[in-house]
Amino acid sequence: KHLFIPWRYSNMDAWSLTMSDDDKDQISETDDSSHLSVLIARVDRIEEQAQRVDGLENLIEDLQRRLHKAEQRISPFDSHATPWRRIHDCGEEAESSAQAEKVEDGEFRDHDFKPDEEYQLPMDIYSVVSAWQWNGRAFWIALLVIGVQLLLLTLLLVDQFGSKGASDLVVFPSNVPTIVHTAQALATVIAIMDQDDLRSAIEAFFDGLPTRFKGDVAFQGMGKVQWNFACFVRFLQGFLSVFASFILAVQSKTVFDVLLNFLGVKFVSELDDLSFSLSLIGYFGSECERASKKIAEVQFQQDNRNKVDETSWNRFWFYKYAHVFGVFGVLAFLLALFFWVLISQNNGDFSPQVFWMEMTDSDAPFAALFKGCYRVSPSGTRHDRRLEYEQMGFEKSGGKFAFCGDLGGEQAWTFMIGESATDPCRDYIGRSEPTTAYNIFDGVGNAQWFAPGGQSFGSMEVSKVLGVGVNACGRTPFDQTGANICEQLKFEGHIDVSQQGSRSKFFDKVFLNNSDSTVYTYPALTHPIFVGNSSIPGRYDLVFFTGKSWVLTNVIEANITSDKSGLSMQEYLDSDPAFPEILFNMIFIGAHVDIITSTVNYDDNQYTPEGMRWFRMQEQDPNFDFNYPTADQSRPVEIHLTCATCNNITNPCSFGGICAEDGTCDCINGGSGALCTEVPVGDATCHPYFNTEQFDWDGGDCCGATCTGPQCGL
C-alpha cells in the first residue's frame, strides 16, 4: 500500500514512536509492499528491547495500542479504497460535532473508528426504500412490490375476518386434538422467530439513520423520513405476516393444515427477499440492478449504535435491545391469544350453543317427540372434550346428544332419552356414523343414524338457531291452524264388543291451554284434542295427535274431587293436575292407547284423522323404559273417523247439501251421512241430482222399470 499518504500525519505519536529516521529513509513511493512490514518489524524490535527492562509492561501495552491505531489510520486513506463519508441528514448532534472539529470526508476522530461495528442493510426491497433516491425508478418499483405484499396479506386476513357471515369476527373450530394444539403453538413461536422483517424494522428504527457510509455517493442523500417510513412498512408487513400465520394456525383442524398454512404465509412474507434477488440479476431493469448491487456493497456505521453501559439502565440500553422486547412482546401477545382460544375451545365457547333438530326419513316412533331445540347442558357435562346437549323444556324426559369415545372401537355421537341416561356409550338408543367431529353439526347434521343393533332409522337434520330465535326455540305455539277443519268426529266401525256400550260415538274438538302464548310442551297439547261426547270428569276417552300419529284411547278413569265434577271436559282437562302425567304415559309408554294410525305424512292430517287407516299398537318391549305407541301394520282395524259437522268454508256439505247454523247438513239432493257424503244410488228411488253419467244414472234408479215415484222414467 502507498504509505506516503500518511506522512501528512507525521506528528502522530504512533508514527513518531515506532519509526526511526533510518526507517523513514527506507520508505519510498516505489517500495509500497514493505511499508507496513517495516512498521511492524520496528515495533517488534522496540518490544523486544522493552522486555529486557524490568517494569516496562505498560510501555509494551502502549506500543501495541498505538500500532493498532496506526493500522486503522492507514486503511481509510488508502488511495485505492472507497472513503468513508458522512450522511447529510445524520442528525443535528452529529453535524454540530463534525463542524466543531472540522471533520471532512476521510478524516475521523479516534473514537470514530469502529471497524467491528460496520454493518450492512438487509438484502431486501425495504432497504431500497430506506436508502435509495426516492425519485428513482428503483424506489417506486420497490414500493410496488411492498404494496403487492401488503395487499396479499390484507386480503388473506379479510378473508378470515367476518367473511363467513358469522356474528363473530373470527370463526374458530369448536375444538381440535391435542397434537393440533401443540402444532399451533409451535407454529406461532416459529413464525415470530423466523420473521426477520419484524426484528429488523424495530432494530433499524431505534438505531436511527446511519451517520456515515462507505459506498456509492448516492447514499449521502439518505433521510430520516424515508428511513422511518421504510421501518414502518417493514414492521407492518412483518406483523401482518406473523398475525396471519397465527390466525390460520388456530383455525386449522389438522397438523397438515397448520403446516400448509404456515408455508403459505411464509411465501408471501419472503416476496421482498425474492424481489431483491431478482433485481440483482436484472429482472426489474438496469436501474434496479444497479441500486440492488450498490446496497449489497455499501457499509454503514452509526455513532450511537451499541454504545451501551451494560451495568446500568438507560435509553441507549433500551435502544440496543428494543428488537428483543418487540419480538418477545408480539410473541407474548399471540401466545396469550392462543391460550384464550385454547381455554375457550375446552369450555365449549366456540361450539353451537343452541340448535334445532328434526329426524327425517325416519319411522322411529319417537322421531316427532324429540323434534325441537337443544341447548348445552346447564350442568356443563362434557364427554371426550365435547359438550352434552339436552332438549329445551324437557330436561327430565327429553332427548340428549353426547359423544362416545369408545363405541365398539369406534367414535360417534349418540342420542339418549331422559335424565337417567348418563353414559353415552351405554344408554344410547341411536348413534351416528363413525366420526371424530367436535362440532355436533359435523357429527350429526344430515348423517345416517343407527339403532343399537345396527339398523338404520333415518337421518337427522340439524340447523343453527340465530338471534331472537334462541329465546323462543323449542317453544310450541298453541296451534289454531286446524280450528275450523272439523268441530266433531263421528266414530264408525267396531273395535271391542266389551266396550261398545261405553265408547263414545262422537268426539268433540277442544283446545287445551287455549291462549296466544308459546310453551315447552308436547304436540298433543298444542293440537286439537277430540273428547268423546259421553265423557265426564274422571271418565273419558280421547282422540289426539302424538306428534307422529293419531291415537284412540280406551276409556280412562281417574279420581276426581267434588269441585271438578261440574266442569266441562275442556275445563276439567285444563285444570286436572294428573292429566299431564296421564298424557305423558300415553305418549311415551303407550298407556291407555287402544288403536293408532299410520305415520302422519301430510300437514292436514295433523289437525284431523279423517281418512286415515287405523291399526293395533305394536307389542311393548319390557327392556325399554320408553315404548312409544307404534302402528302394527299387520293388524289393521276397520274403523273410520269422519267429520260430523259442516262448515261452508272448510268443511261444506257434499252434493249440494246446505250447512245449517248448528253445523248439521240438510242433504236436499238425497245424500246421507253427517256431511251428505253417502251417495244414494241403487236405492230404487230416483234422485235427479245423481242422474248423470258420473253416478251411472243414479244406478238406474230413474228408469221407469226399476223405480217408484214421480221422478221415474226421467
Secondary structure, 3 states (H helix, E strand, C coil): CCCCHHHHHCCCHHHHHHCCHHHHHHCCCCCHHHHHHHHHHHHHHHHHHHHCCCCCHHHHHHHHHHHHHHHHHHHHHCCCCCCCEECCCCCHHHHHHHHHCCCCCCCCCHHHCCHHHCECCCCCHHHHHHHCCCCCHHHHHHHHHHHHHHHHHHHHHHHHECCCCCCCCECCCCCCCHHHHHHHHHHHHHHHHCCHHHHHHHHHHHHCCCCEEECCHHHHHCCHHHHHHHHHHHHHHHHHHHHHHHHHHHHCCCHHHHHHHHHHHHHHHCHHHHHHHHHHCCCCCHHHHHHHHHHHHCEEECCCCCCCCCCCCCHHHHHHHHHHHHHHHHHHHHHHHHHHHHHHHHHCCCCCCEEEEEEECCCCCCCCCCCEEEEECCCCCEECCEECEEECCCCCCCEEEEEEEEECCEEEEEEEECCCCCCCCCCCCEEECCCCCCCHHHHCCCEEEECCCCCEEEEEEEEECCCCHHHHCCCEECCCCCCCCCCEEEEEECCCHHHCCCCCCEEEEECCCCCCCEECCCHHHHCCEEEECCCECCEECEEEECCCCEEEECCEECCCCHHHCCCCHHHHHHHCCCHHHHHHHHHHCCCCEEEEECCCCCHHHHCCCCCCCEEEECCCCCCCCCCCCCEEEEEEECEEEEECCCECCCECCCCCCEECCCCCEECCCCCECCCCCECCCCCCECCHHHCCHHHHHHHCCCCCCCCECCCCCC
